[in-house]
Amino acid sequence: METIFISAGFLAGALFFLSQSLSKGVGSVGGALKQIGLFILRKNPPGLVDIFDDRDGSGSRTWMNFGMLWLVFATLLGFLMGWHTYDPTALDSLASVGWSYDDGSSLTDATLNFLTIALLYGLIGSGMVATARNGNGRLASEANASMVAVLLSAVFLATYILPFIFGFLDIDTEEGGVAILLYSLETLAMGMLLIPVFINLLITAANRGEQALQTSVWFLLIGVAAFILSMLYMFFGELAGATQTVWLA
């Protein structure tokens, strides 16, 4: 029981510190932290971030476009789910190419996952718009925001495609290193990719000058920070066998 109290206390303390920093600032170290953050966003990874457009609004637009794309996928899966609820034998003719239909739980889970991804992209993209408007009209690095949106979708696709590849190769995905790899894509990789998004939003909010921090921006920053910590809790909690930490996340 101690584990869950320690984890919850650290989470609450981190969010409280973030809340106070947003409202009162971080003092004289703010300028140095801002420069370090800008260097991370604009120069890393070398070469890759330069591919993406850095025009005003391009980052949030990329996030919302990907959100619409994932929403289309979720809609298609939802249509298939409804169709097979009505007629479970509708696509049995495709059995020769590997189609099989169980009780529908897998398709339901996939639909909900795709819908969750679409909502994540949409909420973060719209939050980026609000943060930019609260600041100087643009994100600290529009190119980095676009890059992270693409990489995050690549991670999501790998999460769904790799189990099929490993299954085709008769590789066990339930235990060992492969299981850790797949779980890290679902949790650790997602959390790590959202860290530059968090830095981007923080610097953008810091560029607001004398304007008051909007409530929507405050909630976005707190939400992204909590989401990152929850992904880290899930991954390392699972590795350590700390089921209470995983439950908290």
N, C-alpha and C positions, 0 to 999 in steps of 0.2 A: 504493500500500500504506500510505502514511502516514495516509490518511483513516481507514481502519478502525482503526488503532491509536489515533488521536486520539479517535474516536467511542467506542471500547471503553474507553479510559482515562477519558473524561468520565463514561460510564455507571457504571463501577466506582467512581470517586471520589464521584459523587452518592449511590450506594447505600451506600457506606461512611460518608459524612457523615450520611446519614439513620439508619443503624444506630447510630452513636455518639450522635446526638441523642436517639434513642428510649431509650437506656440511661442516658445521663448528663444529658439535658436541654440546654437552650440558654442557661442562666444567667439573668441579669436581664432579658433581652429577651423571655423567654417570656410574661410577662403581657401585654405590648404586642402581641405577635404573636397571642396568643389573642383579644384584643379586636378586632383587625383582621379576623381570620378569622371571628369571630362576626358582625361587621357585614356581611361579604361574604355569608355564608350566609343571614342572616335578612332582609336588606334588598335583595338583588339577585337577579333583576331586579325593580324596584319594581312592586308590585301582583300580579305573577304568583305569586311564592312564597307570598303570603298566601292564595291559593286553596286550598292543600293543607293537610291535617290535620297538626297538630303533636303529636298524642298519642303517648305512649310506645309504641314498637314499630311505628308506622305506616310509617316509612321502610323498614325491612328487610322488612316485610310486602309493601309495594308491589313491591320488587325481586323477591321470591320469587314473587309472583303473576304478574308479567310473565314471569319465567322459566318458569313452568308454561304460560303462554299460548304462548310461542315454542316450547316443547317439543311442544305439541299440533300446531302448524304443521309442525314437523320430522317428527312422526309421520305426519301426513297425506301429506307429500311422500315419506316413506319407503315408505308403502303404495303410492303411485302408482309409485314407482321399482321396487318388487318386482313390481307388476302388469305393468308394461310390459317388464320383463325376461322375464317369462313369456310375454306376448303383446303385442308391439310395435304391433299394429294395434287394440288395444282401444278407443281413443278416436278412431279415424280419422273417425268420423261427425261429429266436432266441427270438422272442417277448415273448414267454411263460416264459422265464427266466429273463425278465426285459429289454431286448434290445429295444431301441427306437432311432430313428435317426431324428434329426430336420433338419434345413437348413445347417448343417455342421459347424456352427460357433464354437460350443463347442469343436468339435474334432480339428478344426484348432487352437483354443486357446491352447488346451492341447499339441498339437504337438509343437507349438512355445515355450511354457513354458518348455517342456522337452528339446528342443534344446538349450534354453537359459541356463538351468541348466548344460547341457553337456559342453557348451562353458565356463561357469564359472569354472567348475572343471578343464577343460583342460588348461585354461589360468593361473589359480592359480597354478596348478601342474607344468606346464612348467616354470612359474615364480619362483617357489621354487627351481627348478634345477639351474636356472641362478643365484639366490641369493646365493645358497650353493657354486657354483663354484667361485663366486666373494669373498666368505669368506674363511673358512677353509675346505671346501669340504663336509660339512654336515649342516643340520639345527640345531638350538639351541636345539630343542627337536623333534626328528623324531616321537616319540611315540605320543606326543600331536597332531602333525599334522595329523597323521593317525586317532586318536580318533575324532578330529573335523570333518574330512571327513565323518566318519560313522554317527556321530550325526547329521550332516547337512542333509545327505540323509534321516535319520529317520524323521527329521522335514519336509522335502519335501513330504515324503510319508504320514505323518500325515495330511498335508495340503490337500491332495487329498482324503484320506480315510475318515477322520472325517465327512466331509459334507454328505457323503453317509450314514454313521452310524446315524447321527442326523436326516437326512431325513427319514430313515427307522423308527426311533423312533418318528416321527412327531414333532420334536423339531425345532422351528423357528431359522434359521441361518442368518436371515437378520437383526435382531435387538437384543439388550440386551447383556448379558454377553457372550453368545455363539458366537455372531458376533465379539465381541472384541477378544475372544480367537482365533478364526480362523484368524483374521487379524493380531494378534500378532505373530502367527506362520509364516505368510508370510513376516513380516517386522522386528519386534523387535527381535524375536528369531534368525533370520538369521544374523542380525547385531551384536548381542551379541556373537554368535558363531564365527564370523569372527574376533573378538577382539583378542583372543589368537593367531590366524593366523598372525595378524598384529604384535603382540608382538614378535612372533617367527621370523618373517622376519626382524624386526628391530634389534633384538639381533644378528641374523645371519649376517646382513649387518655390524653391529658394530665389528664383529670378523674378518673383512677383513684386519685389520692391516694397513699397509701403502699403500695398493692398492687403486686405484681410484674407486669410486662408479660407476658401469656400468649404462649406461642410461636406459637399460631395467629394472634394479632393482629399479631405481629411479621412473620410471613410474608405476611399480607394486605397490610400497609402497604408492604413491600418489593416485593411483586408488583404492586400498583397503581402505584407509582412507576415501576417498570421498564416497565410497559405504556404509561403515558403517554409516557415518553421514546421508546419504540419507535415509537409512532404519529407523534410529531414527527420522528423520524429518517426514517421512511418518506416522509412528505410532503415535507419540505425536501430530503431526499436525492434524491428523484425529480425535484424541480424543478431542482436543481443538477446533475443527471446523475451524482451520486455513487452508482453502483450498489453499491459496497462497503458504504456506509452502509445502503442499503436491504437488502442481504443480511444485515447484522448485525442489523437490526431484525427 
